[in-house]
Amino acid sequence: MIYLDNNATTQLDPAVLEAMLPFLKDHFANPSSAYSAAKPVRKAVNLAREQAAAFLDCDPDEIIFTSGGTEADNAAILSARRLYPEKNHFVTCAAEHDAITNCLKSLQSTDGIEITSLSTRPDGTIDLDELRHAIRPGRTAMVTLMMANNETGVIQPVTAASEIAESSGALFHTDAVQAAAKIPIRLRNSSIHSLALSGHKFHAPKGIGILYINRRTAFHPLLTGGSQENQRRAGTENPAAIAALGTACQLGLQHLDSLTSNPDPVAALRDHFEQQITSLIEGVTINGSSAPRTPNTSNLRISGTEAAAMTLLLDQKGVCISAGSACHSGSHHISPVLAAMGLSPSEARQSLRISFSRFSTLTETNTAITHFISATTRIRSLLTSTP
């Protein structure tokens, strides 16, 4: 198998698996218990919190462990709504993840909030002037903007956007799920009030994530019950997954630190793939290529093809890619992200997402390129011969 769908999920790093195992076997005690058997478990949870804080350049007490990015996004949005009921306006973007858009739509239907959805330019980025005009001082509770897009890899100007939001009295939240371990995230002294991460996007297991809440930001818990996570997220902790996430954060930080003096090998693979595909196949466009992108993501539009058919043929050759977000893989609707960038329905249906990781290899990439060429030739032949 040649796995090139790392924005959907990533393989578990062997070191991450090793970090999990003691808490699946010998150290099974509840970390909140008072007896000595719980001490190594509690110590592991505390260490993971420190590792996550170092990864994000924030303080350990600003880290809340969650079940993943969706819970973290929902918790941040619902907290803002509960804490500031007089502020019934939220600002988001047309290219956000469903974890954001569907949570806001639910609040709109049940609680009557107002939503302003910023448009995106053809390169996938927002216009900061549009954001300035969208915020309603005294009425906008939160601006929520994805740090890096899950389909195109396009990086939004979240630093500038968060400063605009804060200066207008609005909270700023960012879904940084697709940015983790791909680009540096430095939260200390930033204007970002909350941030969501999901472990399985950077070689930790599924079912574990992070919600960062700035220490100066009020927070209303989504889950209530016990006093876990400093009373901000009730429920018995998952020490094995938390230890795994801490190790993934540590490894991700090591990878990013190595790039200060060395080229990014993941970016080199992605760039090699795009260069070969665009030179060997006519009619290829890279969606979002004129904007800053995460180094691992490529969204290709191959004219004269259909993404669903390409995905099927490549799967038959053992190459795993996706036609847009994995969350929409079973849907017949076109990608809202690509539609927001101005692509027509037919252009969106010709678009594929390819995403690399630090476990991807040049040999695999070159083999995938060969299969892309043959699949394109076959599908174009079939489509042109169809009456």
N, C-alpha and C positions, 0 to 999 in steps of 0.2 A: 504494500500500500504506500502511495505517495500522498502524504497528508498536507494539503495546502488550504485548509479552512480553519486556521488558528484564531480567527476572530469569532468563530462559533464556540470553540473550546480548545484547550491545549492539553497535550499529554502531560501526565504527572512527571515532574522531575524526580529521578531516582533518589536524590538527597531529600526531597520533600516527603517521599514515601517512607524513607528511613526515620524521619522526624515523627511521623505519625505512629509507627508501629508500637512503640512502648506504651502508648495510651489506648491502644486497641487490645493489648494483651495484659501486661503486668500492672500498669498504673491506671486502673480503671475507676479509682475512687472519684467521688464528686468533689470538684475543687472548692466548693463552699463548705465542706465538712471540716470539723475542728480537729479530728484525730490525725496522727502522724502520717498515715497512709495517703492522706490528701495533700500533704505538703509538696511532693514533687509535681503533682498535677497543677496545683495552684502556682507553683514556681514557673512551670512551662507556659501557663496562660499569661503571667506577668512578663516573661521574657518575650513572648510573641507580641505583646502590646508595645514593648520597647522597640522591637525590630520593625514593627509597622510604623511607629512614630519616626524612627530614623529614616525609613523609606520615604515618608511624606514630609520630612523636615517639620515636625510639629511635636507637641508634648504627648506623652503616653496617655494622660487623662483626657485627651481630646479624641481618643480612639474608642469606638463602640464596635464590637464584633456582631455581625448580623448573619442571616442565612444567605446573603448575596446582594447583588446590585439592585435588584428590584425592590427588596425590602428596604434597603438604605434610601433609595429614591423616594419611595412612598412615605417613609418615616419623616424625611426632611420636609416634604411638601405638606403633609398632614399636620406636622408640628407648627408650621408657619400659619396654617389656617386656624388652628385651635388657639394659638397664642395671640393672634391679632385678628379677631373676628370683625373688627371695624374696617379692615383692609381686605376687600373682596376681589382684588385684581391681581392676576398673575401674568407674567410675560415669559414666553418660551419661544421656540423656533420650529419652523415647519419640518426640520430634518431631525427632530429628536427621536429617541428610542421610545417604544411603546410603554416602557415602565414610567416614563414621564407623561406622555400624551394621554394615555388611558387613565392614569390617576387624576389628572386635571379634568378630563372629560367627566369622570365619575363625580368629582366635586361640583362640576358645572350643573350636572343633572340633578344632584341630590341637595346641593347647598347654594346653588345660584351664583357661584363665582363667575367673574368675567375673565376671559382669556384673550390676550393678544399674542398671536403667533407671528413672529418675525419671518419675513421672506429670506431666502438665500439668493446670493448672486450666482451666476453660472458656474463659478468655481467652488460653490458650496459654502462659502463663508457669509456671515451676516454683515450688515452695514451698521456700524456703531452709531451713526447719526439717527438711523431708524430706531435703534434701541433707546437713545436719549429721548426721542419724541414719544416713544411708546410708554415709558414709565410715567405713572401718575403720582406725584409726590403726595404722601399722606394716604394714598389708596392702594398703591401696589405693595403687596405683601412680599413677593419674591420674584426674582428673575432666575430662571433655571435654564442653563445652556450647556449642552454637551461639550466636553473638552476635545474629544476626538471622535469623529463619526465612525460607526461600526461598519458601514458599507463602503465608504470611500477613503477612510483614513484622514479626511480633511480636519485640520486642527483649527478650532475657533479661537478668536482673541479673548480668551477668558480673563486674562489679567486686566486688560482695559475695560472689559464689560463689567467685571466685578467692582472696579473702582467707580464706574458710572452708577451702578446700582447702589453702592454704599453711600455715595455722595447725595443720592436722592432719597435716602432713608429706607431702601428696600433690601431685604436679604438676598444673598446670591448663593445659589446652589449649582454645582456642576456634577454631571454624571461623567466620571473619569474612568469608567470601566475599560474602555479601549485604549486609554493612554498609559495605563500602569505598566511599568518596566519597558516601555517603548520610548517615552520621552521623560525627562526629569519633571517631578512634581515637587514644588517647594512652597509649603503653606505658611511657614513662619513669616509673620508681618505682612501677609497678603490680605486682600479684601474678600477672600472666599470664606463664606460662613459655614458651608457644609459641602461635603464631597462624598461620592459613592464609589466603591471598588468592589470587584467580584474576583475571588481567588482563582476560579477555573479559567480565567482569561490570561493568567500568567503562571501556569504550571503548578498551581495548587488544586485541590479537589473541588468538585462542585458542592454547593450547599454551604459555603462560607464566604463572608464578605466583610466589608468595613464601611461604617459611616463615621466620617470625621465631622465633629462639631466644634467649631472654634470656642475656646474657653470663655470668651466674652459674649457668646450667643446663647440666648435662652433656648431650651429644648423641652418639648412635651413628648414623652415616650409613646411610641406606637403600641408596644406590648406592655401590659401592666401585670403585676403578680409579685414575684420575688424581688429581691434587692440586687440581682446580678447587674453587672456592667455599671456599677455605681448608680443603681436605680434608674438607669436609662434604657434598659432592654431586658425585660424579665424573661426567665426561662433558664434551665440548667445549661451551662456552657457545654460546647462540644470540644473538649480539650485536644483530641486527635486532629481535628480539622483546624483548630486555632494554631496548634504547634506547626502544622503543615503550612498554614498561611504565613506565619512568622518567618519560617525558613524561606518560603518563596519571596517574601519581601527582602530578606537579606541577600538572596541570590540575584534578585532583580536590581538591587542597589549596586551590587558588585559589577553586574553587567553594564549598568549606566556609567559607573565610575571609570570602567575600563575604556569607555569611548572618549574620555578626555585626551587620551594620548594615542588611540588606535581608531582606525576606520570601523564603522559599524558593519559586521559581517552579514547581518540580516538585511540591512539596506543595500548592501552590495549584491546580494542574491535577488532582491526585488528589482533593482535597477537592471541587472543582467537579464532577468526574465522579460521586463518590459522592452528593453532594447532589442532583444532577439524576436519577440513576438511582433513588434511594430515593423521590424525590417524584413521579416520572413512572411508575414501575412498582410495583404493589402486591406485597407479599409478598417484599421484598428484605431480607436480613440481611447485615451486614458481619461476617464471621468475624474475631474478634480485635480488634474496634474499641475495646474497653474497656481494652486494654493499650497501652503505648507501642509504636509501629510505625515502621518506616522510612517516610520521607515519600513514597515512590514507589509503594507496594504496596497493592493492594486485593484482598481475597478475598471475592467476593460469592456468597451463596446465594440463588438465585431460585426460589421455590417454584413447583411445577407445570411445571418444565422439566427437561431433562437436559443436563448440561454438555457431553457429547460432541456432541449435536445442535446446541447453541448454538455450539460451536466451529466446527462444519462450516458452518453457515449464515453466521456472521460471516466465515469464511474466503472464502466465495463473494462476499462484499462487499468483500474486500480488507482485513479487520480481523484482525490476528494477536493472539490471546490463547491461554491454555492452561487446561486442566482440571487444575490442580495442577502439580506439578513436571514440568519437561521430561524429567527422567530416568524418569518413570513414564508418559509420554504414550502409549506403546504397550501399557500394561498395563491389564487389566480389574479389577485390585484397587483398592479405594478407598484414598484417601490416608491413610497412617499418621498424618500430622500432624493431619488433621481428626478421625480416629478417636480420637486421644489427647486431643483437646479435647472429646470426648463427643458428636460428631455421629453420627447413625445412618447406616447405609450409604446410605439414600435421600437424606438431607440432604447427605452428602458428594458424591454423584453429581449434585447440583444446584449444586455450587460451582465457581466460575471464578476464575482468577487474572488480574488485570490489573495490569501494571507499566509505569510511565512512566520517561522519562529526560529529561535536559536538552535533548534534541533533539525531544521531543514538543511539539506546538503546541495552542493552544486550538481552532483550526479543525478539526484532526484529531480532537480529543477530542469536540467537538460532533457531528461527523459520526458518530463511533463510537457516541455516545449514541443517535442516531436509529436506527442499525442494531440496537442492543441492544433497543430498544423493538419494532421490527418482528419481530425474531427471537423475542423472548419471546412476542409475540402469536401468531405462527404455530405455535410449538411447543406452547403451551398449547392452542390450537385442535385440533391434531392429536392430542394426548394425551387430551383430553376426548372426542373423537369416536371414539376407538378402542374397540371393544367389549371 
